[in-house]
Amino acid sequence: MLSIERGKIFTVTNGIINDGFILIDNGRIKEISSKPIKGNFEKINAKGKLVFPGFIDAHSHLGLFALEGGWEGFDGNEMTNPSTPAMRAIDAINPQDPAYKDAISAGITTIFTGPGSGNVVGGQSVIMKTYGEIADEMIIRNPAGLKCAFGENPKRVYTEKGQLPTTRMGTTKVFRETLSKAKEYYENKKKKKKVSFDLNMEALIPVFEGQIPLRIHSHRADDIVTAIRIAKHEFDLDVVIEHGTDAVRVRDFLAKEKVPVVVGPLLNVSPKVETRSASFENPTKLVEAGVLTALMTDHPVIPIQYALIQAGVVAYQGGLGEEKALELITINAAKILEIDKDYGSIEKGKVADIAIYDGHPFSTTGKCDTVLVCGKAVFKGGKHV
C-alpha cells in the first residue's frame, strides 16, 4: 500500500481537503482523510503541494499524428473514401510517440484519441492511458466512439479529389447513407437473416447497440443541428459534438437535447472560416446553459502538455473560475467518455491516477512533481521513472 500525505487534495467532486491523506491499495483509492492514516505504508510527502486526479483530454489524436517525422507518422486520416468506419485507431497508435511522455509530465493520464476529420465517417477511436509501451495494454475502452465530420474538412478533402462530397448536402448524403446501410445490416443480423459480411457495417454495430456514441466534428451551429437531426432523431443514436465552436449559438438546444460538447482547441490560430467565433468564454456559456462540457487539445494542434494552460485561460480570461474549469479536464471529461465510475475525481474506490503539483497547474509557474498511474509512480521529482 501507498499513502500520499499532507497534500492539499482537490477531490473535484467533494471539495478541497487541506492537509489531507490518501491511501492507495492495489491500484485504487482505498481511503481519503483529513487525518493521518495509520499503518506501515510507502509514503509520498505532499506537504505544500497540490494533489489532483489524473487529468483527462477528451479529444486528441495522440499516437496517430506524430509531431516528428512528417508524413511517415501521419496516420489519422484514410482520405481515399469519404466513409471508412472500419478504420481503427488502435491499429495506428504509436505509444513510443514522445508526446505520451509529455502528457505524463503534465499529469494527463487518460486520453480519448482517434481518427481525424478528413472523412465524413472516419473510424473508431479509443480511450487509453498515457503510460505504457504496448497500446493494447494501455487501452481502457476500444472502441470508444465512431468519428464523423461535418463542415469544411471533408468538403475541402473531396473537392480537391473532385468527388462527392463537395457540399454540406453531399456530406449529409454520405452520412445518412452510411447510417441507413448500417441500420439495415444491424437489423437483419438481429433477425438472424443472412447477410454478406461487411467490415464497415460491423464497425457500426456498437453504435446501433448504444455501446459507443458518434463523435461528430462540427463547428458551425447549423452543422451541429444537422448532425443531431440525423443521428439522434432519424436513427436514435448517441451523439457527442466535438469542437463545437458555434455551440454557444445553440446552447439551449444542446441542453434540451442533452448532447455533450468537447470544446477546443482554443489556444491555436486557425485559418478556418468556421472557427472565427472561437472564444475562451464559449465553455463558460455552455456550462452556464447546462451543457455537459469538456475541453480538448486536439493534439497535435495544441501539444497535449498545454491542456492545463488552456484550462487556466478558460478559468481566468473566460470567466469560468478554477473549480469549474478543473471539471472540464477531469469529471466532465470522464462523464462524456463514460468512465466516471473509475476516473475523473479523487474518490474512494476509483483508480489511483493522481497528479501532484508544485503550484497550481493552471499557472505557468505550476510544475508537475509526481504522477501516479494505477497507484504506481511513473513520474517523480519532475522526472520520468
C-alpha positions, -999 to 999 in steps of 0.1 A, spaced: 0 0 0 10 36 -6 -1 68 11 1 104 -1 4 126 30 -3 162 39 -12 175 4 -39 199 -5 -63 175 -22 -86 187 -49 -111 159 -50 -132 177 -77 -165 161 -66 -162 166 -28 -144 198 -23 -109 205 -12 -91 188 17 -63 208 32 -35 188 47 -51 156 35 -42 119 32 -49 93 5 -43 56 10 -39 35 -22 -41 -2 -24 -39 -24 -54 -41 5 -78 -72 21 -63 -80 47 -37 -88 29 -5 -93 59 18 -93 97 18 -90 115 51 -82 149 67 -64 129 95 -33 108 93 -39 72 82 -21 48 105 0 19 91 33 9 77 30 22 41 53 35 15 47 73 17 48 103 -5 52 135 13 30 160 -4 32 188 22 30 222 5 19 205 -28 -15 203 -46 -30 169 -54 -54 163 -83 -70 134 -101 -51 125 -132 -62 149 -159 -82 138 -190 -80 150 -226 -114 142 -240 -104 146 -277 -69 142 -292 -51 124 -320 -22 114 -298 -2 85 -312 -18 89 -347 -2 122 -358 34 124 -348 49 159 -343 82 145 -357 89 127 -390 64 144 -414 41 123 -435 55 90 -422 39 95 -388 6 110 -401 -18 80 -398 -51 95 -387 -69 101 -419 -75 75 -446 -87 100 -472 -94 77 -500 -131 72 -494 -155 96 -475 -169 68 -454 -143 45 -437 -160 33 -404 -138 2 -402 -106 22 -397 -94 15 -361 -72 39 -341 -56 11 -322 -40 -2 -354 -21 30 -359 -14 42 -324 24 46 -317 28 46 -279 65 54 -284 55 89 -297 73 113 -273 41 131 -267 30 103 -244 57 113 -220 48 149 -225 13 140 -213 26 122 -183 49 151 -174 18 173 -172 -3 148 -152 -25 139 -181 -31 102 -175 -61 94 -197 -69 104 -233 -95 99 -260 -77 95 -293 -87 86 -328 -90 94 -365 -91 129 -379 -118 147 -397 -109 143 -433 -137 118 -439 -174 121 -432 -172 88 -413 -136 83 -402 -133 53 -380 -132 40 -344 -115 59 -315 -102 46 -282 -98 57 -246 -63 49 -232 -37 56 -206 -8 77 -215 17 55 -197 29 22 -212 48 6 -241 21 -17 -256 -10 1 -270 -32 -29 -262 -22 -28 -226 -28 9 -223 -64 7 -236 -93 15 -212 -120 11 -239 -119 1 -275 -139 11 -294 -149 42 -275 -165 62 -303 -170 65 -340 -156 96 -356 -177 116 -381 -171 150 -395 -192 178 -409 -182 212 -423 -151 224 -440 -127 195 -436 -145 167 -456 -156 194 -482 -120 205 -487 -106 170 -490 -131 157 -515 -134 189 -535 -96 186 -542 -103 150 -553 -132 161 -575 -157 137 -559 -186 137 -535 -190 153 -510 -181 189 -521 -211 205 -503 -228 201 -470 -256 184 -488 -231 159 -501 -217 154 -466 -251 146 -451 -259 123 -480 -228 102 -472 -236 103 -435 -272 93 -439 -264 67 -465 -238 51 -442 -262 50 -413 -290 37 -434 -270 8 -447 -257 1 -412 -292 1 -397 -304 -24 -423 -273 -46 -418 -277 -45 -380 -315 -52 -380 -310 -81 -404 -284 -96 -382 -306 -92 -352 -334 -111 -371 -309 -138 -379 -312 -131 -416 -283 -140 -439 -261 -110 -446 -228 -107 -465 -201 -99 -440 -191 -62 -443 -163 -49 -421 -176 -13 -424 -210 -22 -413 -197 -44 -384 -179 -13 -371 -213 5 -367 -230 -23 -347 -216 -9 -314 -232 25 -323 -266 10 -330 -264 -11 -298 -258 21 -278 -223 9 -267 -205 39 -282 -215 74 -294 -210 91 -327 -182 116 -320 -191 143 -345 -167 170 -356 -187 201 -362 -180 238 -357 -209 258 -373 -242 259 -355 -261 246 -385 -238 216 -388 -243 208 -351 -281 209 -355 -279 189 -387 -258 162 -371 -282 159 -342 -312 159 -365 -299 130 -385 -280 109 -359 -303 114 -329 -337 120 -344 -336 99 -376 -315 70 -362 -318 73 -324 -281 73 -318 -260 88 -291 -240 119 -301 -211 139 -287 -203 172 -305 -165 178 -309 -150 213 -313 -184 230 -312 -171 265 -319 -206 278 -326 -222 256 -300 -229 287 -279 -254 299 -305 -275 268 -299 -266 261 -263 -302 260 -251 -310 235 -278 -280 213 -268 -290 214 -232 -325 203 -241 -312 175 -263 -287 165 -236 -259 164 -261 -224 169 -246 -198 192 -262 -160 188 -262 -147 223 -269 -115 234 -285 -87 238 -293 -87 273 -280 -50 283 -280 -43 279 -317 -47 304 -345 -70 287 -371 -73 298 -407 -107 282 -410 -138 303 -416 -159 282 -393 -137 287 -363 -137 325 -363 -161 327 -334 -138 307 -311 -136 323 -277 -123 315 -242 -158 324 -230 -175 297 -250 -170 269 -225 -184 292 -197 -215 300 -217 -221 263 -224 -216 253 -187 -240 280 -176 -266 268 -201 -264 233 -185 -245 216 -214 -221 189 -202 -188 203 -214 -152 193 -216 -120 206 -231 -97 192 -258 -62 199 -270 -69 182 -304 -32 172 -301 -11 179 -321 -30 211 -328 -22 221 -293 6 200 -278 -10 179 -251 11 192 -223 -6 226 -227 -40 212 -218 -37 227 -183 -27 261 -196 -57 261 -219 -80 253 -190 -64 281 -170 -71 306 -197 -107 294 -197 -108 297 -159 -94 333 -157 -99 350 -191 -130 330 -200 -146 337 -166 -154 301 -157 -133 300 -125 -108 275 -113 -133 250 -98 -155 246 -129 -125 248 -153 -109 219 -134 -141 199 -140 -136 203 -178 -105 182 -177 -115 158 -150 -150 147 -141 -168 163 -170 -144 146 -195 -149 113 -176 -187 116 -178 -186 123 -215 -163 93 -220 -185 73 -197 -156 63 -174 -165 84 -144 -171 53 -123 -134 49 -122 -118 82 -133 -122 120 -131 -121 126 -93 -104 116 -61 -129 93 -45 -128 60 -26 -128 31 -50 -116 50 -80 -85 42 -100 -55 59 -83 -44 81 -112 -31 111 -94 -11 143 -103 8 162 -76 19 197 -84 42 224 -70 19 254 -76 -14 254 -94 -14 236 -128 -34 265 -144 -4 288 -138 27 289 -159 47 286 -127 30 255 -116 51 224 -121 42 187 -120 62 169 -94 47 134 -92 23 113 -113 7 80 -103 -9 57 -128 -29 29 -112 -12 37 -79 23 34 -94 47 64 -95 57 69 -132 69 105 -128 87 116 -97 107 147 -87 100 161 -122 115 131 -139 101 100 -156 107 69 -136 
